[in-house]
Amino acid sequence: MAAPVAEPSSWQQRLRRFGYAPRAENAAPIGLRERLDPPYARPSARVWSLFGIGPDRADRLWRLLAWGGPLLVTAVAGVLRFWNLGKPHAVIFDETYYAKDSWALINQGYEGAWPKDIDKTILSDPGAVLVPTDPGYVVHPPMGKWVIGVGEKLFGFEPFGWRFMVALLGTLSVLMLCRIGRRLFRSTFLGCLAGLLLAVDGLHFVMSRTALLDQVLMFFVVASFGCLVVDRDRNRKRLAAALPEDEEGVLRPDAEVAERLRMGWRPWRIAAGVMLGLAAATKWNGLYVMVAFGLMTVLWDVAGRRTGGAVRPHLSVIRKDLVPAFVSVVPVAIATYLVTWTGWIVSDKGYFRGWAAQQDKVDGGGAWAWMPQWWRSLWHYESEVYNFHVGLTSPHTYESNPWSWIVLGRPVSYFYESPAPGTNGCPATAKEKCAQEVLALGTPLLWWAACFAILYVLWRWAFRRDWRAGAIACAVAAGWVPWFLYQERTIFLFYAVVFVPFLCLAVAMMLGAIIGPRGSSERRRTFGAVAAGCLVLLIIWNFIYFWPIYTGTPIPIDEWRGRMWLDTWI
């Protein structure tokens, strides 16, 4: 007599209308190995046969595409970002701070106090500019400026030099996203699609061609996410290797193994800690990402042990994994953060560098006199910077509320000039002055599609228990949600570049669902592929259409007005 099948609870029945699929508790553990280490998707033999490719050659080509596809997408992104990188030949937007601070930092180890009218001299004769030895008060940690300064050291104190490293990191972030997407979705196609979407996003493109800190922060955030995804895969492979097999070679769950197994050395999680430390050492909002990613990697450990058969996976993670996870991320990140301040620490002229020595003369250093002077001076400096940031409420023309970011409510104009007809690239046939602008605007169709993609990944995470959707949602939230805590602070849309790569992953995941899962009918997948392909082509067209206002190309004023789709973009 067959065993009775347990009826789902009432709440599960209600959630089924939204797509909830309850886990079968009594199901046979067939496919446990695939659950712990899913295989990568391969194109069907029919697809290869359409191109006259045999099985052996198809296997070699499939292996080649694992890196060849991402590298091809990265090459396209690199050409776009490095083409005419030194134009406009100007100090645009906040480059007036970071280009000069980076030059001082790379030459003397600390930022200097620059004269207010020095930008024109830098552009006309950078060799005549002397680095000021008087310390300058800066409100961001030094890592991003060290990165920008490397480009200046290699190519000179000019626009191409201070934008070079940012463009390089922007290009490499496309490569990382292709590989991260491939590992997440187990699909080279979807990974490359996510990278392609990032390559043609306007905000990421503009930020890759501008010497600001946020693009550097984005790079380290994506790198840390990628390290944690690799760590998750390796950890689950190690668990699968420790679990027993039955006489038929089928992997079986084992509560004792899943609960007591020590995962050992996890270098990729340590690498993630380094990347998160570098992120926080670029801008402090990297700290929020550190907290979110730290919780995420611990929850992945819980899920892995549960899949392996652990009865009490949370308790097992607390006993076996929590301390190593904390040490791998938090102390490593703090140490990395402090290393980036080496130039300031070893100098004797950095801003507030001598604060502790002065306090020792006044009151002997007080209760903290036992701490090194550089540590106390740095702590005072950071506390002053914190007070500055939380009190930054001065109005700005391009400030925006984070609620409006996802729909591109108020982009930031980095550069604008109105050349007369026949001058500076403005066509002589133009009836009036041209518009030459660099607008930090995401590709509209991509971002508006991402609005639906965010809802999709949230649904998939909540009702399908898809860890990939949860990871993407976590990364988007880590870069976006903290800004809602500072409603009174002056903030800008370009801060959103930190989570743009994860929006692209969300859109790629949604497009994969539109194409259809493996096993769908040929008709279903054909219609899905056509629909997804049309959306991707429209996004690419949209990027090309807005190209002039991403690159500062002079265009007739009527054409510029035609690209101002919303009044708030002006």
C-alpha positions as CSV (number, residue, x, y, z in Angstrom):
1,M,0.0,0.0,0.0
2,A,1.4,3.4,-1.0
3,A,2.3,5.8,1.8
4,P,-0.1,8.7,2.1
5,V,1.1,12.0,0.6
6,A,1.1,14.9,3.0
7,E,-1.1,17.7,2.0
8,P,0.5,21.2,1.8
9,S,-0.4,23.6,4.5
10,S,-3.0,26.3,3.8
11,W,-0.3,29.1,3.5
12,Q,1.5,27.0,1.0
13,Q,-1.7,26.5,-1.0
14,R,-2.3,30.2,-1.0
15,L,1.2,31.0,-2.1
16,R,1.0,28.6,-5.0
17,R,-1.1,31.1,-7.0
18,F,2.1,33.3,-7.0
19,G,4.3,30.4,-8.2
20,Y,5.5,29.0,-4.9
21,A,6.8,25.5,-5.2
22,P,7.2,23.7,-1.8
23,R,10.1,21.5,-1.2
24,A,9.2,17.8,-1.2
25,E,10.5,16.6,2.2
26,N,10.2,12.9,1.5
27,A,11.6,13.0,-2.0
28,A,14.4,10.6,-2.8
29,P,17.8,12.4,-2.7
30,I,18.4,11.8,-6.5
31,G,20.5,14.6,-8.0
32,L,22.1,15.7,-4.8
33,R,25.5,16.1,-6.5
34,E,23.8,18.3,-9.1
35,R,22.2,20.4,-6.4
36,L,25.6,21.0,-4.7
37,D,27.6,21.4,-7.9
38,P,25.2,22.1,-10.9
39,P,26.6,21.4,-14.3
40,Y,27.1,24.1,-16.9
41,A,24.5,24.3,-19.7
42,R,25.6,23.1,-23.1
43,P,23.9,24.0,-26.4
44,S,22.0,21.0,-27.8
45,A,23.5,18.9,-30.5
46,R,20.8,20.3,-32.9
47,V,22.2,23.8,-32.4
48,W,25.7,22.7,-33.3
49,S,24.4,20.7,-36.3
50,L,22.8,23.8,-37.7
51,F,26.4,25.2,-38.2
52,G,27.8,21.9,-39.4
53,I,29.8,21.3,-36.2
54,G,30.4,17.8,-35.0
55,P,30.3,16.6,-31.4
56,D,34.1,16.6,-30.8
57,R,34.6,20.1,-32.3
58,A,31.5,21.3,-30.5
59,D,32.9,20.3,-27.1
60,R,36.2,22.1,-27.9
61,L,34.4,25.2,-29.0
62,W,32.1,25.1,-25.9
63,R,35.2,25.1,-23.7
64,L,36.8,27.9,-25.7
65,L,33.7,30.0,-25.4
66,A,33.9,29.9,-21.6
67,W,36.6,32.5,-21.8
68,G,36.4,33.5,-25.4
69,G,32.9,34.9,-25.1
70,P,33.6,37.1,-22.1
71,L,36.9,38.3,-23.6
72,L,35.1,39.3,-26.8
73,V,32.5,41.2,-24.9
74,T,35.2,42.8,-22.8
75,A,37.1,43.9,-25.9
76,V,34.0,45.7,-27.2
77,A,33.6,47.4,-23.8
78,G,37.2,48.4,-23.8
79,V,37.1,49.9,-27.3
80,L,34.1,52.0,-26.3
81,R,35.6,53.2,-23.1
82,F,39.1,54.0,-24.3
83,W,38.1,55.6,-27.6
84,N,38.9,59.3,-27.4
85,L,39.2,59.0,-23.6
86,G,41.0,62.4,-23.2
87,K,38.0,64.2,-24.6
88,P,36.6,66.5,-23.5
89,H,39.9,68.1,-22.6
90,A,38.6,69.6,-19.5
91,V,38.3,69.0,-15.7
92,I,34.7,67.8,-15.6
93,F,32.5,67.8,-12.5
94,D,34.3,66.4,-9.4
95,E,37.5,65.6,-11.3
96,T,38.5,69.0,-10.0
97,Y,39.0,67.3,-6.6
98,Y,40.0,63.7,-7.3
99,A,42.4,64.3,-10.2
100,K,44.4,66.8,-8.1
101,D,44.2,64.8,-4.9
102,S,45.4,61.7,-6.7
103,W,48.4,63.5,-8.2
104,A,49.4,64.8,-4.8
105,L,48.9,61.4,-3.2
106,I,50.9,59.5,-5.8
107,N,53.8,61.9,-5.6
108,Q,54.0,62.7,-1.8
109,G,51.8,60.2,0.0
110,Y,49.1,62.7,1.2
111,E,46.7,65.2,-0.4
112,G,47.6,68.8,-0.7
113,A,45.7,72.1,-0.5
114,W,45.4,73.2,-4.1
115,P,44.8,76.8,-5.2
116,K,41.3,77.4,-6.4
117,D,42.3,78.7,-9.9
118,I,44.7,75.9,-10.8
119,D,42.6,73.9,-13.2
120,K,43.3,76.0,-16.3
121,T,47.0,75.8,-15.7
122,I,46.9,72.1,-15.3
123,L,45.1,71.7,-18.7
124,S,47.5,74.1,-20.5
125,D,50.8,73.3,-18.9
126,P,50.7,70.4,-16.4
127,G,54.5,70.3,-16.2
128,A,54.6,73.8,-14.6
129,V,52.2,72.8,-11.8
130,L,53.9,72.1,-8.4
131,V,52.4,69.8,-5.9
132,P,51.4,71.8,-2.8
133,T,53.1,70.6,0.3
134,D,50.5,72.1,2.6
135,P,48.0,69.3,3.6
136,G,44.5,69.4,2.2
137,Y,41.3,68.4,4.0
138,V,39.7,65.5,2.1
139,V,36.5,63.6,3.1
140,H,37.1,60.2,1.4
141,P,39.6,57.5,2.1
142,P,42.7,57.3,-0.2
143,M,42.3,54.0,-2.1
144,G,40.3,55.4,-5.1
145,K,42.8,58.2,-5.4
146,W,45.7,55.8,-5.3
147,V,44.1,54.0,-8.3
148,I,43.6,57.2,-10.2
149,G,47.1,58.3,-9.4
150,V,48.6,55.3,-11.0
151,G,47.2,56.3,-14.4
152,E,48.5,59.8,-13.8
153,K,51.9,58.5,-13.0
154,L,51.9,56.4,-16.2
155,F,50.4,58.9,-18.7
156,G,50.8,62.3,-17.1
157,F,48.8,64.9,-15.2
158,E,46.2,65.3,-17.9
159,P,42.6,64.1,-18.7
160,F,43.7,60.8,-20.3
161,G,46.1,60.1,-17.4
162,W,43.6,60.6,-14.6
163,R,40.8,58.7,-16.5
164,F,43.0,55.8,-17.6
165,M,42.7,53.6,-14.5
166,V,39.0,54.2,-14.1
167,A,38.4,53.2,-17.7
168,L,40.5,50.1,-17.2
169,L,38.6,49.0,-14.1
170,G,35.3,49.8,-15.9
171,T,36.4,47.5,-18.7
172,L,37.6,44.7,-16.3
173,S,34.3,44.9,-14.5
174,V,32.6,43.8,-17.7
175,L,34.9,40.8,-17.9
176,M,34.2,39.9,-14.2
177,L,30.5,40.2,-14.7
178,C,30.5,37.9,-17.7
179,R,32.3,35.3,-15.6
180,I,30.2,35.9,-12.5
181,G,27.0,35.6,-14.6
182,R,28.3,32.4,-16.2
183,R,29.0,30.9,-12.8
184,L,25.7,32.1,-11.3
185,F,23.5,30.9,-14.2
186,R,25.7,28.0,-15.3
187,S,25.3,29.5,-18.8
188,T,28.1,31.2,-20.9
189,F,25.4,32.8,-23.0
190,L,23.6,34.5,-20.0
191,G,26.9,35.5,-18.5
192,C,28.0,37.2,-21.7
193,L,24.6,38.8,-22.0
194,A,24.9,40.3,-18.5
195,G,28.4,41.6,-19.5
196,L,27.1,43.0,-22.8
197,L,24.3,44.9,-21.0
198,L,26.9,46.4,-18.6
199,A,29.0,47.4,-21.6
200,V,26.2,49.4,-23.1
201,D,24.9,51.0,-20.0
202,G,25.2,54.7,-20.2
203,L,25.9,55.4,-16.5
204,H,28.6,52.8,-16.3
205,F,30.1,54.0,-19.6
206,V,30.2,57.7,-18.5
207,M,31.6,56.8,-15.1
208,S,34.3,54.6,-16.8
209,R,35.4,57.8,-18.6
210,T,35.4,60.1,-15.6
211,A,37.9,60.2,-12.8
212,L,35.5,59.8,-9.9
213,L,35.6,57.4,-7.0
214,D,32.3,55.6,-7.4
215,Q,33.5,53.5,-10.4
216,V,36.5,52.3,-8.4
217,L,34.2,51.4,-5.6
218,M,31.9,49.5,-8.1
219,F,34.9,47.4,-9.3
220,F,35.9,46.3,-5.8
221,V,32.2,45.5,-4.9
222,V,31.8,43.3,-8.0
223,A,35.2,41.7,-7.4
224,S,34.2,40.8,-3.8
225,F,30.9,39.4,-5.0
226,G,32.7,37.2,-7.5
227,C,35.1,35.9,-4.9
228,L,32.2,34.9,-2.7
229,V,30.4,33.1,-5.5
230,V,33.6,31.2,-6.3
231,D,34.0,30.4,-2.6
232,R,30.4,29.1,-2.4
233,D,31.0,26.8,-5.4
234,R,34.2,25.4,-4.0
235,N,32.7,25.0,-0.5
236,R,29.8,23.0,-1.9
237,K,32.2,20.8,-4.0
238,R,34.1,20.0,-0.9
239,L,30.9,19.1,0.9
240,A,29.9,16.9,-2.0
241,A,33.3,15.1,-2.0
242,A,32.9,14.3,1.7
243,L,29.3,12.9,1.5
244,P,28.9,9.1,1.0
245,E,27.7,7.4,-2.1
246,D,25.5,4.3,-2.2
247,E,26.3,1.1,-4.0
248,E,24.9,2.6,-7.2
249,G,27.2,5.6,-7.0
250,V,24.4,8.0,-6.1
251,L,25.4,10.8,-3.7
252,R,23.4,10.6,-0.4
253,P,22.9,13.2,2.3
254,D,24.5,12.5,5.7
255,A,23.6,14.5,8.7
256,E,26.8,13.7,10.6
257,V,29.1,14.7,7.7
258,A,27.1,17.8,6.9
259,E,27.1,19.0,10.5
260,R,30.6,18.1,11.5
261,L,32.7,18.7,8.4
262,R,35.2,21.5,8.7
263,M,35.6,23.4,5.4
264,G,39.3,24.3,6.0
265,W,41.2,26.9,4.1
266,R,39.0,29.2,2.1
267,P,41.3,31.6,0.2
268,W,38.5,33.1,-2.0
269,R,36.6,34.3,1.1
270,I,39.8,36.0,2.3
271,A,40.2,37.6,-1.1
272,A,36.6,38.8,-0.7
273,G,37.6,40.4,2.6
274,V,40.5,42.2,0.9
275,M,38.2,43.5,-1.9
276,L,35.7,44.7,0.7
277,G,38.4,46.4,2.6
278,L,39.5,48.2,-0.6
279,A,35.9,49.1,-1.3
280,A,35.5,50.7,2.1
281,A,38.9,52.4,1.6
282,T,37.5,54.0,-1.5
283,K,34.2,55.3,-0.1
284,W,32.6,54.5,3.2
285,N,29.4,53.1,1.7
286,G,31.5,50.0,1.0
287,L,30.9,49.2,4.7
288,Y,27.2,48.5,4.1
289,V,28.2,46.1,1.3
290,M,30.6,44.4,3.7
291,V,27.8,43.7,6.2
292,A,25.4,42.5,3.5
293,F,27.9,40.2,1.8
294,G,29.1,38.9,5.1
295,L,25.6,37.8,6.1
296,M,25.0,36.4,2.6
297,T,28.1,34.1,2.7
298,V,27.1,32.8,6.1
299,L,23.6,32.0,4.8
300,W,25.1,30.2,1.9
301,D,27.0,28.0,4.3
302,V,23.7,27.3,6.1
303,A,22.0,26.3,2.9
304,G,24.9,24.1,1.8
305,R,24.9,22.1,5.1
306,R,21.2,21.8,4.9
307,T,21.4,20.4,1.4
308,G,24.0,18.0,2.5
309,G,21.6,16.6,5.1
310,A,22.3,18.6,8.3
311,V,19.4,18.5,10.7
312,R,20.5,21.7,12.5
313,P,22.4,23.6,9.9
314,H,22.3,27.0,11.7
315,L,23.8,25.5,14.8
316,S,26.4,23.7,12.8
317,V,27.4,26.9,10.9
318,I,27.7,28.8,14.2
319,R,30.0,26.1,15.6
320,K,32.1,25.4,12.5
321,D,31.9,28.4,10.1
322,L,30.9,31.6,11.8
323,V,34.3,32.5,13.4
324,P,36.3,31.6,10.3
325,A,33.9,33.6,8.2
326,F,34.2,36.6,10.5
327,V,38.0,36.5,10.6
328,S,38.2,36.0,6.8
329,V,36.1,39.1,6.1
330,V,36.1,41.7,8.9
331,P,39.7,41.7,10.3
332,V,41.1,41.2,6.8
333,A,39.0,44.2,5.5
334,I,40.1,46.4,8.5
335,A,43.8,45.5,7.9
336,T,43.4,46.2,4.2
337,Y,41.7,49.5,4.9
338,L,44.6,50.6,7.2
339,V,47.2,49.6,4.7
340,T,45.7,52.1,2.2
341,W,46.5,54.9,4.6
342,T,50.2,54.1,4.7
343,G,51.2,57.2,2.8
344,W,49.4,59.4,5.4
345,I,50.7,57.4,8.3
346,V,54.4,57.6,7.3
347,S,54.2,61.2,6.5
348,D,54.5,64.0,9.0
349,K,52.4,66.6,7.0
350,G,49.1,64.9,6.2
351,Y,46.0,66.7,7.4
352,F,45.4,66.0,11.2
353,R,48.5,63.8,11.1
354,G,50.0,65.6,14.1
355,W,46.7,65.9,16.1
356,A,47.6,63.3,18.7
357,A,51.0,64.8,19.3
358,Q,49.4,68.2,20.0
359,Q,46.9,66.5,22.4
360,D,49.8,64.8,24.2
361,K,51.3,68.3,24.8
362,V,48.0,69.6,26.2
363,D,46.7,66.8,28.4
364,G,49.1,63.9,28.0
365,G,46.8,62.1,25.6
366,G,44.2,61.3,28.2
367,A,42.8,57.8,28.6
368,W,44.0,56.8,25.1
369,A,47.6,57.8,25.5
370,W,48.7,54.2,25.3
371,M,47.5,54.0,21.7
372,P,50.0,54.9,18.9
373,Q,49.8,58.6,17.8
374,W,49.0,57.7,14.2
375,W,46.1,55.6,15.3
376,R,44.6,58.3,17.5
377,S,45.2,61.0,14.8
378,L,43.5,58.8,12.2
379,W,40.6,58.1,14.5
380,H,40.1,61.8,15.0
381,Y,40.4,62.5,11.3
382,E,37.7,59.8,10.5
383,S,35.4,61.2,13.2
384,E,35.6,64.6,11.6
385,V,34.9,63.2,8.2
386,Y,31.9,61.3,9.5
387,N,30.5,64.5,11.0
388,F,31.0,66.2,7.6
389,H,29.2,63.5,5.7
390,V,26.1,63.2,7.9
391,G,25.8,67.0,8.0
392,L,26.1,67.5,4.2
393,T,22.8,69.1,3.4
394,S,23.8,72.0,1.1
395,P,21.4,72.1,-1.9
396,H,22.8,71.2,-5.4
397,T,21.3,71.5,-8.8
398,Y,21.6,67.9,-9.6
399,E,20.9,66.3,-6.2
400,S,18.2,63.5,-6.3
401,N,16.3,61.2,-4.0
402,P,17.2,57.5,-4.2
403,W,13.6,56.7,-4.9
404,S,14.0,58.3,-8.3
405,W,17.3,56.6,-9.2
406,I,15.9,53.4,-10.7
407,V,13.8,55.4,-13.2
408,L,16.6,57.9,-13.9
409,G,14.7,60.8,-12.4
410,R,17.6,63.3,-12.1
411,P,20.9,62.5,-13.9
412,V,24.0,64.6,-13.4
413,S,25.4,66.8,-16.1
414,Y,29.2,66.6,-15.8
415,F,30.1,68.9,-18.7
416,Y,28.2,71.3,-20.9
417,E,29.2,73.8,-23.5
418,S,27.5,75.6,-26.4
419,P,29.9,75.9,-29.3
420,A,28.9,78.2,-32.2
421,P,28.3,76.8,-35.7
422,G,31.6,75.9,-37.4
423,T,33.6,75.8,-34.1
424,N,34.7,73.0,-31.8
425,G,32.9,70.3,-33.8
426,C,29.6,72.0,-34.2
427,P,28.4,71.6,-37.8
428,A,28.8,74.8,-39.9
429,T,25.3,74.2,-41.2
430,A,23.7,74.4,-37.8
431,K,21.2,77.2,-37.5
432,E,22.1,78.0,-33.9
433,K,24.6,76.9,-31.2
434,C,25.2,73.3,-30.6
435,A,25.0,71.4,-27.4
436,Q,28.1,69.5,-26.1
437,E,27.3,67.6,-22.9
438,V,28.5,64.7,-20.8
439,L,25.4,63.4,-19.0
440,A,25.7,60.7,-16.4
441,L,22.5,58.9,-17.5
442,G,21.9,55.2,-17.6
443,T,20.7,53.7,-20.8
444,P,16.9,54.3,-20.3
445,L,15.5,51.1,-21.8
446,L,17.9,49.0,-19.8
447,W,17.1,50.7,-16.5
448,W,13.4,50.7,-17.1
449,A,13.6,47.0,-17.9
450,A,15.6,46.6,-14.7
451,C,12.5,47.8,-12.8
452,F,10.7,44.7,-13.9
453,A,13.8,42.5,-13.4
454,I,14.1,43.6,-9.8
455,L,10.5,42.5,-9.2
456,Y,11.2,39.2,-11.0
457,V,14.2,38.3,-8.9
458,L,12.4,39.2,-5.7
459,W,9.5,37.0,-6.8
460,R,11.9,34.2,-7.7
461,W,13.8,34.4,-4.5
462,A,10.6,34.5,-2.3
463,F,8.5,31.9,-4.1
464,R,11.0,29.7,-5.9
465,R,13.7,29.8,-3.3
466,D,16.3,30.6,-6.0
467,W,19.6,31.5,-4.3
468,R,20.8,33.3,-7.4
469,A,17.9,35.7,-7.3
470,G,18.5,36.3,-3.6
471,A,22.2,37.0,-4.2
472,I,21.4,39.6,-6.9
473,A,18.7,41.2,-4.8
474,C,21.2,41.4,-1.8
475,A,23.8,43.1,-3.9
476,V,21.3,45.6,-5.3
477,A,20.0,46.3,-1.8
478,A,23.5,46.7,-0.4
479,G,24.3,49.5,-2.9
480,W,20.9,51.2,-2.9
481,V,19.0,50.8,0.3
482,P,21.5,52.5,2.7
483,W,21.0,55.8,0.8
484,F,17.3,55.9,2.0
485,L,18.7,56.5,5.5
486,Y,20.0,59.9,4.5
487,Q,16.9,61.6,3.1
488,E,18.2,65.0,4.1
489,R,21.7,64.5,2.7
490,T,22.9,65.9,-0.6
491,I,23.2,62.7,-2.8
492,F,23.3,62.0,-6.6
493,L,22.1,59.4,-9.0
494,F,25.7,58.5,-10.1
495,Y,26.1,56.8,-6.7
496,A,23.9,54.1,-8.2
497,V,26.8,52.9,-10.5
498,V,27.8,50.6,-7.6
499,F,24.8,48.3,-8.2
500,V,24.4,48.7,-11.9
501,P,26.3,45.4,-12.6
502,F,23.7,43.6,-10.5
503,L,20.8,45.3,-12.3
504,C,22.4,43.8,-15.5
505,L,22.5,40.4,-13.8
506,A,18.8,40.8,-12.9
507,V,17.9,41.7,-16.5
508,A,19.9,38.8,-17.9
509,M,18.1,36.4,-15.5
510,M,14.8,37.8,-16.6
511,L,15.7,37.4,-20.2
512,G,16.7,33.8,-19.6
513,A,13.2,33.2,-18.2
514,I,11.7,34.9,-21.2
515,I,13.7,32.6,-23.5
516,G,12.4,29.6,-21.5
517,P,13.9,26.9,-19.4
518,R,15.6,23.8,-20.8
519,G,13.0,21.3,-21.9
520,S,10.6,23.9,-23.1
521,S,9.0,23.3,-26.5
522,E,10.8,24.5,-29.6
523,R,8.0,26.9,-30.3
524,R,8.1,28.3,-26.8
525,R,11.9,28.9,-26.9
526,T,11.7,30.4,-30.4
527,F,9.2,33.0,-29.4
528,G,11.0,33.7,-26.2
529,A,14.4,34.1,-28.0
530,V,12.8,36.5,-30.4
531,A,11.2,38.6,-27.6
532,A,14.5,38.7,-25.6
533,G,16.6,39.4,-28.7
534,C,14.3,42.4,-29.6
535,L,14.7,43.8,-26.1
536,V,18.5,43.5,-26.2
537,L,18.7,45.1,-29.6
538,L,16.5,48.0,-28.4
539,I,18.8,48.5,-25.4
540,I,21.8,48.6,-27.7
541,W,20.1,51.0,-30.1
542,N,19.2,53.2,-27.1
543,F,22.8,53.3,-26.0
544,I,23.9,54.3,-29.6
545,Y,21.1,57.0,-29.7
546,F,22.4,58.6,-26.5
547,W,26.1,58.2,-27.5
548,P,26.6,62.0,-28.2
549,I,25.5,63.0,-24.7
550,Y,27.6,60.3,-23.1
551,T,30.8,61.4,-24.9
552,G,30.4,65.2,-25.2
553,T,30.0,65.1,-29.0
554,P,28.6,68.5,-30.2
555,I,25.2,68.1,-31.8
556,P,22.6,70.6,-33.0
557,I,20.5,71.9,-30.2
558,D,17.3,70.4,-31.6
559,E,18.9,66.9,-31.6
560,W,20.0,67.5,-28.0
561,R,16.4,68.5,-27.0
562,G,15.1,65.3,-28.7
563,R,17.2,63.3,-26.3
564,M,15.9,65.0,-23.2
565,W,13.0,62.5,-22.8
566,L,12.2,63.8,-19.3
567,D,12.1,67.4,-18.2
568,T,14.2,66.5,-15.2
569,W,17.1,65.5,-17.4
570,I,17.8,69.2,-18.4
